[in-house]
Amino acid sequence: MTVIKTPTSTTAPLASSKGTVQIAGAGPAGLAAAITLARAGRAVVVHEAKSGVGHRFQGDLQGLENWSGKQDVLETLRRQGITTEFDRFPGVKGTAFDAWGKAYKVQSQKPLFYTVERGPGLGTLDTALLNQAQNLGVEVRFNSHLRQLKGDGILAAGPQAVDAMAVGFHFETDMENGFWVICDNNLAPKGYAYLLTMNGIGTVKSCMFSDFKQQHVYVQRTVAAFEKRVGLRMRNPRPHGGIGNFRIPVSALHGQHPIVGEQAGFQDTLWGFGMRHAITSGVLAAQSLLNGHDYNQQWRGALSKQLLASVVNRIFYRNIPNLGYRWFLRYATQQEDVREFLHRFYTFSLFKRLSLPWLNPFYKSRYNELHCEHKTCICVQCRCEESIA
């Protein structure tokens, strides 16, 4: 399928006389915040510790999910003022497998998600965001390790713990664009294995939520399973791995500074999708600086119900055996529209609301939140206790 691109205006407004906003991190959340601020006339400097945007992804194919909201995610981005000028493949039809190799056709009227490429390079989501930010006058400093945030600032430094791990390969391929999923604890404990292909490149990974020390075994099993079931063909495979951190923070403020994206834990606790939440949190954090709004109140109003629903989903999912995955796949794919089914699945229903207090003790992130007693803390990575000692 042809690459879809949509033009987005990046005309820079007149600069504001207010002080410069410092942002720690040039991921989707940090760049979305920078774009929002720059569109309002604020001067922005983004500090990125690595040598380029999306450095840790290096061509990884990921899913920009499209079911947690009624509105298509691309329309949401446009309404937020965020570019959609990145290569993408709409995931309308795909195949899921249970542990016994039975195939289930996954289809919906609108895309379940959009496959996008991450990292540096033409057409990637990260490069598109970087280009928009720079066209608006944002200064992005690479290899810049920001230690303190003085004045207005936003923390967007990425995941802080390993609650999930996706490990596998990037590769070149002659396979058609598509997506395939396997739900099998023998390939991806308490998670899922996936294969994404788009425009001659692919990603195959085991997304595991436990037993990380055996990751190489699960990757080998995942590759073998996709070779057998869909004829996986890889050229020049390159090993790659990434981590995810999922939690609902008590507060997404450190001192007076908003925390956004993966650093705040804003990801889907069930399956690890996070770009949509990350970008939204970046926009909300920027708006809180511009308008004086309570950032905690803003993100809770926009994200907390979806995050809470995903916690309940994760608790159930992690405790069911392979037979449970088979039942879920059978039931989900019997629905007329899988996207609509997943949207209901992610709704914070009365059942989820009532069950959460009972289930919540069964889920805990591996990240221990920092509770700095200094409300005026300006540390990016808090060292207040060290300085007191």
Secondary structure, DSSP 8 states (H G I E B T S, - for coil): ----------------SS--EEEE--SHHHHHHHHHHHHTT--EEEEESSSSTTTTTSS-EEEEE-SSSSS-HHHHHHHHT----S--EEE-EEEEE-TT--EEEEE-SS-SEEEEE-SSSTT-HHHHHHHHHHHTT-EEEET----B--SSEEE-----S-SEEEEEEEEE----SEEEEE--TTTSTTSEEEEEEETTEEEEEEEESS-GGGHHHHHHHHHHHHHHHH----EEEEEEEEEE-----S-SEETTEEB-HHHHT-S-TTT---HHHHHHHHHHHHHHHHH---HHHHHHHHHHHHHHHHHHHHHHHHT--HHHHHHHHHHHHTSS-HHHHHHHHTS--HHHHHHHHHHGGG---S------S-TT--BSS--HHHHH-
